[in-house]
Structures are given as C-alpha cells and as structure tokens.
Amino acid sequence: MCPACPKCGHTPWATCALVYAERLDVVYQRGSETEPTMGLHVLRRAKRASGENIGEVFPLDQLRSYAHIVPRFGRVVENCLTHSNSIYGLQNFFLNKYFDKDFFYSISRVL
C-alpha cells in the first residue's frame, strides 16, 4: 500500500510502502500461555471499546517479523467460512511457531 501524497506538500511517508496490521492479544489458557494439546499460543483479535478492531498503518520497514496465524475453529464451523475469508470472519487464532525454524527459536525465547 502506498497512498497518494496530498496536493499541499510533501509528507514523510510519501515515498515509502505502508502496511496495515491488526493487533492480536495472547489469551492465557488455564494457568499457561499455550494451549495444552499443541503447545501453541492462542490469540484473540483486540477490540476498541466501540467493538472495532485495533489496527494501525505504519511503514513497511518498521515491520520486525511476520507471524503465521492459523484460524482456531470451534466444535462447529460456519458454512460461510472459506479458505479466503476465515481470517476476517474469526476472532481467535493459533500462533504457529512451527512454521519457520528461525521464528520458532525467537518466539520460544520471548514468550
């Protein structure tokens, strides 16, 4: 994403690529940080008091790392969810630390 600069002048972000990211909070699982079966952290979409998702636009070069998240389905999955829209329709996810070896070691030391 690279928005157009206003006609009135130059802005600091006019020449850099921007990214939109939403905040996900860690959900503690019965005295543990991870879900006991798989050992993965459970994340929930952070919300404002109004119910809107908390997100921010920032320069791409400030992104420190990617995170591979997997939708956390309940006992019953809604028929309307597909591979392309489940990221938008669900509120809970697993943080997949097994996706990449370097990510696994960095997340294992931090969380």
Residue frames relative to the residue before (quaternion, step in Angstrom):
aa qw qx qy qz dx dy dz
M 1.0000 0.0000 0.0000 0.0000 0.00 0.00 0.00
C 0.0957 0.7709 -0.6248 0.0789 3.57 -0.85 0.93
P 0.2286 -0.8217 0.5060 0.1287 3.61 -0.07 1.26
A 0.5644 -0.5900 0.4609 0.3477 3.53 -1.28 0.44
C 0.4735 -0.6684 0.5057 0.2708 3.53 -1.09 0.82
P 0.5265 -0.6268 0.4573 0.3475 3.63 -0.98 0.72
K 0.5991 -0.5980 0.4050 0.3457 3.57 -1.14 0.62
C 0.6324 0.5906 -0.3281 0.3790 3.57 1.13 -0.61
G 0.8123 -0.2314 0.1451 0.5153 3.63 1.08 -0.20
H 0.6831 -0.4877 0.3765 0.3921 3.51 -1.38 -0.17
T 0.1356 -0.7625 0.6266 0.0871 3.55 -1.11 0.71
P 0.6220 -0.5849 0.3598 0.3761 3.62 -1.05 0.62
W 0.7290 0.4334 -0.2449 0.4698 3.61 1.06 -0.62
A 0.4079 0.7646 -0.4400 0.2353 3.60 1.26 -0.04
T 0.7727 0.3527 -0.1899 0.4924 3.61 1.02 -0.67
C 0.6737 0.4768 -0.3175 0.4670 3.62 1.17 0.07
A 0.5166 -0.6145 0.4980 0.3278 3.53 -1.25 0.51
L 0.2159 -0.7789 0.5797 0.1031 3.55 -1.03 0.82
V 0.1718 -0.7661 0.6115 0.0985 3.55 -1.24 0.50
Y 0.2561 -0.7251 0.6150 0.1744 3.56 -1.17 0.66
A 0.0254 0.7909 -0.6097 0.0465 3.58 -0.85 0.99
E 0.2856 -0.7445 0.5794 0.1684 3.54 -1.13 0.72
R 0.4778 -0.6823 0.4868 0.2629 3.52 -1.12 0.75
L 0.0863 -0.7562 0.6478 0.0339 3.53 -1.08 0.89
D 0.2383 -0.7788 0.5679 0.1188 3.58 -0.88 0.97
V 0.4974 -0.6302 0.5059 0.3154 3.57 -1.17 0.63
V 0.2082 -0.7548 0.6130 0.1059 3.57 -0.98 0.94
Y 0.3321 -0.7638 0.5195 0.1908 3.58 -0.57 1.14
Q 0.2610 -0.7895 0.5491 0.0844 3.54 -1.01 0.97
R 0.8077 -0.3103 0.1763 0.4693 3.60 -0.26 1.26
G 0.8002 -0.3165 0.1428 0.4891 3.56 0.58 1.19
S 0.7048 0.3817 -0.2583 0.5393 3.59 1.24 0.15
E 0.4987 -0.6449 0.4842 0.3177 3.56 -1.23 0.41
T 0.7594 0.3508 -0.1878 0.5147 3.59 1.18 -0.45
E 0.5561 -0.5628 0.4946 0.3598 3.51 -1.31 0.43
P 0.4980 -0.7333 0.3683 0.2804 3.62 -0.59 1.11
T 0.6517 0.5437 -0.3358 0.4085 3.63 0.97 -0.69
M 0.8194 0.2361 -0.0963 0.5133 3.59 0.79 -1.02
G 0.4119 -0.7222 0.4662 0.3024 3.58 1.18 -0.34
L 0.5091 0.6389 -0.4221 0.3930 3.59 1.20 0.47
H 0.4983 -0.6261 0.5080 0.3187 3.55 -1.17 0.62
V 0.2942 -0.7243 0.5972 0.1794 3.55 -1.09 0.79
L 0.1308 -0.7958 0.5905 0.0299 3.56 -0.87 1.04
R 0.1273 -0.7659 0.6255 0.0773 3.54 -1.17 0.66
R 0.5449 -0.6180 0.4664 0.3221 3.53 -1.06 0.84
A 0.3642 -0.7356 0.5317 0.2086 3.61 -0.76 1.06
K 0.1524 -0.8018 0.5764 0.0406 3.56 -1.00 0.89
R 0.4497 -0.6246 0.5617 0.3035 3.53 -1.26 0.52
A 0.6866 -0.4607 0.3512 0.4394 3.59 -1.27 0.19
S 0.6560 0.5152 -0.3016 0.4618 3.59 1.16 -0.60
G 0.5699 -0.6055 0.3774 0.4076 3.59 1.27 -0.22
E 0.5226 0.6297 -0.4165 0.3962 3.60 1.27 -0.08
N 0.5428 -0.6002 0.4739 0.3473 3.56 -1.18 0.59
I 0.3778 -0.6917 0.5629 0.2490 3.57 -1.13 0.68
G 0.1508 0.7811 -0.5869 0.1510 3.55 -0.63 1.16
E 0.1333 -0.7910 0.5940 0.0606 3.54 -1.26 0.33
V 0.2942 -0.7049 0.6156 0.1938 3.53 -1.24 0.60
F 0.1227 0.7893 -0.5909 0.1128 3.58 -0.84 0.98
P 0.6541 -0.5188 0.3619 0.4147 3.62 -1.22 0.36
L 0.5670 -0.6339 0.4203 0.3163 3.55 -0.98 0.90
D 0.6542 0.5276 -0.3289 0.4305 3.61 1.02 -0.68
Q 0.6138 0.5264 -0.3609 0.4646 3.63 1.25 -0.06
L 0.4921 0.6445 -0.4340 0.3926 3.58 1.28 -0.06
R 0.2866 -0.8017 0.5059 0.1387 3.58 -0.63 1.13
S 0.7926 -0.1082 0.1103 0.5898 3.58 1.02 -0.75
Y 0.4337 -0.6382 0.5551 0.3105 3.52 -1.25 0.38
A 0.1716 -0.7530 0.6202 0.1374 3.56 -1.27 0.25
H 0.2781 -0.7526 0.5756 0.1578 3.57 -0.84 0.98
I 0.0360 -0.8057 0.5912 -0.0102 3.56 -0.53 1.17
V 0.2116 -0.7598 0.6084 0.0880 3.53 -1.16 0.79
P 0.4969 -0.6579 0.4603 0.3292 3.62 -0.80 0.88
R 0.2577 -0.7387 0.6037 0.1534 3.56 -1.06 0.80
F 0.1611 -0.8050 0.5688 0.0503 3.54 -0.27 1.32
G 0.4368 -0.6696 0.5321 0.2788 3.55 -1.18 0.54
R 0.7688 -0.3180 0.2536 0.4934 3.57 -1.21 -0.43
V 0.7700 0.1957 -0.1051 0.5982 3.57 1.10 -0.71
V 0.2197 -0.7724 0.5855 0.1112 3.57 -0.91 0.97
E 0.4693 -0.6787 0.4886 0.2834 3.56 -0.88 0.94
N 0.5351 -0.6591 0.4362 0.2982 3.58 -0.99 0.88
C 0.6344 0.5611 -0.3367 0.4115 3.59 1.11 -0.56
L 0.5901 0.5851 -0.3776 0.4085 3.63 1.18 -0.32
T 0.0437 -0.7759 0.6294 0.0006 3.54 -1.03 0.92
H 0.7025 -0.4407 0.3312 0.4501 3.57 -1.29 0.00
S 0.7236 0.4477 -0.2581 0.4575 3.60 1.08 -0.54
N 0.7799 0.3286 -0.2047 0.4918 3.65 1.11 -0.33
S 0.4637 0.7075 -0.4482 0.2889 3.63 1.18 -0.13
I 0.5906 0.5729 -0.3721 0.4296 3.61 1.11 -0.54
Y 0.7083 0.4393 -0.2499 0.4929 3.59 1.13 -0.62
G 0.7219 0.4788 -0.2484 0.4336 3.58 1.06 -0.68
L 0.7090 0.4319 -0.2529 0.4968 3.59 1.21 -0.30
Q 0.3684 -0.7384 0.5293 0.1971 3.56 -1.23 0.51
N 0.7606 0.3361 -0.1714 0.5283 3.60 1.17 -0.55
F 0.0470 -0.7995 0.5978 -0.0352 3.53 -1.05 0.91
F 0.3630 -0.6513 0.6023 0.2851 3.52 -1.38 0.18
L 0.3345 -0.6833 0.6048 0.2355 3.57 -1.14 0.67
N 0.2398 -0.8114 0.5221 0.1072 3.57 -0.33 1.28
K 0.1303 -0.8256 0.5470 0.0467 3.57 -0.05 1.28
Y 0.6222 0.5575 -0.3377 0.4337 3.61 1.23 -0.26
F 0.4484 0.7311 -0.4228 0.2925 3.59 1.29 -0.12
D 0.8050 0.0446 0.0340 0.5906 3.57 0.98 -0.86
K 0.5431 -0.6546 0.4187 0.3181 3.58 -0.88 0.95
D 0.6818 0.4811 -0.2980 0.4635 3.62 0.84 -0.90
F 0.6404 0.5097 -0.3194 0.4775 3.58 1.02 -0.79
F 0.6138 0.5595 -0.3407 0.4407 3.60 1.01 -0.82
Y 0.7060 0.4550 -0.2766 0.4670 3.59 0.80 -0.97
S 0.6715 0.4893 -0.3204 0.4550 3.61 0.94 -0.76
I 0.6915 0.4592 -0.2926 0.4747 3.62 0.92 -0.79
S 0.6146 0.5546 -0.3532 0.4358 3.61 1.07 -0.60
R 0.6779 0.4765 -0.2894 0.4793 3.59 1.10 -0.63
V 0.7028 0.4929 -0.2657 0.4388 3.59 1.05 -0.76
L 0.7939 0.3138 -0.1586 0.4961 3.59 0.70 -1.07
